């Protein structure tokens, strides 16, 4: 039965991608097959082998340990606040640790550790799948650095890219998440799903691009040797300080969006309940329920999972993860696995503005091109999340 839903989920992704494809005659089936096989291998190793399960547990424990270290700084600044006993303050416990994780990312970037990993992982991915050095490098780097910082690593190249290559790199950026927020996600859903989704999303975005946006890479492809994979030479403490400030801005931005979006969802739920006798979230759940079913979500859970899928697209992944955290105990293990993996990406309406603005700040012309395909970009990134969730569901 698991394989049947794998087929239905894959078929849904392919059919929707085919309908909106820029060039249906030249869809890159071989590249898709190679990357799909890699996804099956990665997901099996992560979720079904003793070594993989132990590794996922170790990674989760490591991020949990990092959250404890981050609490040192948070408690020093906010320790004087009187919190009701047993209460959990989302901003302090989940968002503020982003500041510390961001500082670590800055240190690893300064020491050239992250650039080395990104560069050669992208090199290996290109050799296996043949997606192009730029596309492979960027798909890996965006899963670590996040946005808008990741666009700065190729700022000299972006003005030279045509519309098709711009779509691929932007789809990768929207389908990934940054390392700075992984620990916060793991406070809301099991770490094994977060880590597995990060790996799978790198390939899912490229697979969907092979359908929606196929093209051939020329022999004169951009070499990763010409890409600035590090950061500009600045004093160490200035670099760390900049990353700390960026982490704090990110945490505050997420907090502001959560306040606004959660309040908006509450307003819509109450309004719909008053007028239509059904909450807005449940209404969206019925719309997305068929997609959840095709992904392999048990019939009893499809409405709840569909509501979370819609919530993520309309708001952001933090809102949806927070809602999932509240109802996870009422969902089956399979539904939890699928929706947890689906939610680990930046595919939502608000990120369209972030990506478009980031590109436009580098090149006005390129930013205009991205604006033209922004809705197709969101669709492609959502299909990538559906693909990731479907593959994870195969093992539960």
N, C-alpha and C positions, 0 to 999 in steps of 0.2 A: 504493500500500500504506500509505503514511503516513496518508492520509485515512481509510482503513478503521480503523486503530487509533485515530485521533482519535475516530471515531464510537463504537467499542467502549468507549473510556475514558470518554467523555461519557455514554454509555448506562449504564455501571456506576454512575457518580456519581449520575445522575438516578434510577435505579431504587432504589438504596439510600436516597437522600434521600426519595424518594416513599413508600417503605415506612414510614419513621419520621416522616413529615411531620405537623405539628400540624393542618394544614388543607389537604388535597389539592385541594379545589375552588377554592382561591384562590391557587395558586402563581403567582408574578409572572413570567410568561414574557417580557413586554416588557422589564422591567428586566434579566432574565437575558440576553436577546439583546443589549441595548446593551452590557452589561459584557463579554460574551463577545467581541463584535466589538472592543472596546477591547483585550482581552487579545491577540487575534490581531494587531492593529496594533502593540502594544507589543513583543510577542515577535518579530515579523518585523523591526521596526526595530532591536531590540537584537542579534539573532542573524544576520540575513541581509542587511543593508545595510552598505555600506562605512563609512558614517558611524556607524552603530550599533556595528559591530564595533570601530571606532577609539575610540568613546566608552567602550565597555565596557573596552577595554584601558587607556585613560587612567584610568578609575576604579580598576581593579585596581592599576595602577602607583602611583596616589596612595595607596591603602591600604597597599601594600607599603612606600612611602616613610614612611608614618606608623609602620609597624612598626619601621623602622630608627630613627626618632626615639625611639620608646618604648624601644628597646634601650639608649639612653643612660642612662635611669633604672634599668632592670633591671640593667645591667652595673655601675652605681655601687654598688648594694646587694648584688648577688650575684656580682660579678666575682671575688671571692676564692675562690669554690668551684672545686674541681678536678674537672673533668668528663672522663670518658674520651674520648679523641680520636675524633672522628667521631660521637659520641653527640648526640642531640637531646633536650633536656629539655623535655617538653611544658608543664610548669607555667611555666617561665621564657620559653620562646619563643612560646607560643601564648596562655596565659592571663594572664600578668602585663601584657602590653600593653593589656589591657582597662582597666587603671587609667588609663593615659594617654588612651585614646580616650574614656573616661567623662568625664575632665576637659574635653576639647574639647567634648563634648556640653553640659556644664554652661555653658561659656563662651558657646556659640552660643545656648543657651536664655536666659542672662542678658541677652545683647545683643538679645533679641527676634527673632533671625534665624530660628530654628527655629519659634517660634510663628507668625510671618508666613507661612512656607512651608506649615506644616500647615493653618492656617486657610483660606488661599485655594485650596490644592490640594483640600481637603475641600469647599470651596464649589463649585468647578468640577465635581468628581465628583458632587455632589448635583444640579447643574443637568443633567448628562448622564444620570444614571441614576435620579434621583428617589428615592433610598433614605432621604432624611431628612437634615437638617443635622447632627444629632447623630451618626448612624451613619456618615456620610461623613467628618466631622471625626475621629471616633475611629478609623476604619479607617486613616486616613493617620497619625495621631499615634502609634498603637501600633506602626507600622512603623519609627518613629524613636526614640521614647522607651523602648519596652519596658515590661515590668511588674516590680514593681507601681506604678512611678512614674506611668504613664499614667493610672491610675484616679484619682490625686489631682487631675488637671486637671479632672475632672468630679465631684469629691466631693460638691458641693452638689446635683447633679442625680441621682445614683445612687439616693437614697432615694425619689425620685419616679417611678422607672421601673417599668413592669410587667414581668411575666415574659418576654414576647416581646422587648422591647427589651433587657432584660438579656442574653438569650441572644445576640442579634446582636453586642453590644459585646464579650461574653466570647469569642465565636467568633473575632472579629477579633483579639483579644489573643492567643489561642492559635495562630492561623494565621500570625502575624507573628514577626519577630525584631527585636531592638533594634540601633540603629546601633553601640552599644558593642562588639558581638561580631562585626560583619561582617568586620573585619580578621582576626580569629582564624579564622573560617570559611575565609577566602581562603588561609590557610596550609595548608588541608587539601584544598580542591577549587578548580577554576578560578573566578576572580572573576566571569566573565561569567555563570555560572549562579547565583551568589549574588545579584548585582544584579538579574538578570532575575526570579528567584524572588521577591525582595522586592516588585517592582512587581506581579507577577501575583497574589501572595498577598492583596494588598489587595482585589482584585476577586474572587478565588476564594472568600474567606470570605463576601463579600456575596452571591455567586451561590448558594452552598450554603444560606445563610440564606433566600433567596427560595424555596427548595424545602422545607427542613425547617421553617422558621419564618416563613411569610408573614404579613404584616399591612400595613395601610394607615397612612400617616402623616397625622395630622390637620392641618388648616389652622393650628392653634395649635401647630405643631411648635416644639421648643426651638431657639432661634436661637443660632448660633455666636457672635453678638455678646455673648451672656450667659455664654459659657464662659470660664473663666480659662485662657487658653492659655499663659500665661507661668509664672513662679514668684514666690513671695512676695518682696517687697523685702527683701533682706538684703545686707550688705556683700559686695563682689565676691569677696574672698578666702575669705570664709566659704562662699559658694556653691561655689566651685571646690574648697575643702577637703571639703565634703560630698559632692560628686560623686566626688572621688578616693577617699574612704572607701567610698562605695557601690560603686565599681568594684572596689576591693580585696576587699570582702565578696563580690561576685559571683564574682570569680576564685577565691577560696578555697572558696566554696560549690560551684562547678562542679568544682573539683579534688577535693573530698570526695566528691561524687556519682560522679565518674569512678572513684575508687579503689574505692568500694563496688560500683558497678554492673559495672565491668569484672571485678572479682574474682568477683562473683556469676555473671556470664556464663561465666567460666573454670571455676568450680565446676560449673555446670550442664552445660557442654560435656563436661568430663571424666567426670562422673557418667553422663550419657546414653551417652557412648561406651563406658563400662565395662559398662553394663546392656543398652543397646539397640544398641550398635555403630554409633551415629550421633550426631553432636554435636547439642546443643540448638539451635544456630544453624541447622544444616542442616535439622533437623526443622521449625523455624519457616519456613524458606525454602520448603519444600514446601507449607506451608499458604498462604503469601502468593504463591506462584508464579503461580497463575491470575490474580490481580489485576495482577501485574507484566506478564503477557502481554497482558492487555486494554489496558494503558497503552501498549503498543508495544515493550516490552523484547524483544529477540531471544530465541528459545527457548533458546539455549545459555546465556543469562545469567539466566534467570528465577529459578532457585533461589538464586543468590547475592544477587540484588537483593531477592528476597522476604525473605531472612534479614535484610538491612539494614533493610528496611521495618519488620519486626517488632521488631528491636532498638531502633529509634528510638522506637517506641510504648511499649515496655516500660521503656526506660531514659531516654535523652534524645538529642538530635541530635548532641551532641559525641561520645558513644560511637560512634554509627553513622557519623559523618563520619570518625572516627579509623579505624574498620574499613574504610571505603571507601577511605581513603587508602592502606591496605596492599594492597588488591586491585584498585585502579583499572586497573593495567596489564594485568590479565587480562580486563577487560571491554571490550566493543565501545564505540565512540564514542557510539552511540545509548543504550546502557545507562547509560554514565557521565553523559550529559546528563540523562536522566530521573531517575535516582536522586539525583544531585547537587541537582537542583531540588526534588525531593520532600523531601529531608532538611532544607531551609532553612526550618524553622518550629519553634515550641515545642509542637507537638501530641504530648504524651506524658502518661502517668499522673501524673508528679510535678507537672506544671504545674497540674493540676486543683486540687491543694492550695494552690498559690500564688495562683491566681485566687480561689478560694473564700475563703481567708484574707484577701486584699486587700479583697474586697468586704465581708466580714463586719466588718473593722476600721472600715469607713466606716458601714455600716448592718447591724445584726444581722438585720433582716427580709429585706433584699436578699440577704445571704449565705446565708440559709436557702433562698431561692428558687433560687439558683444551685446549691446542693448537690443539689436535687431533679433537675435536668437535667444533672448533671455528666457522666454517661456519654454522653448524647446530644451534649453539647458536644465531647467527645473524638472521637466519631464524625464530627461535622460538620467539625471542624478537619482530621481525617485525610482526609475526602473532598475538602476544599479543597486539601490537598497533592497528592492523586492528580490532581485537575484541573490543577493547575500543572505537574506532571510530564508529564502527557499532552500538554499544549499545547507544552511545550518539545520533546518527542520528535517533534513534527510536522516539525521543521526539521533532523532528523538521520537 
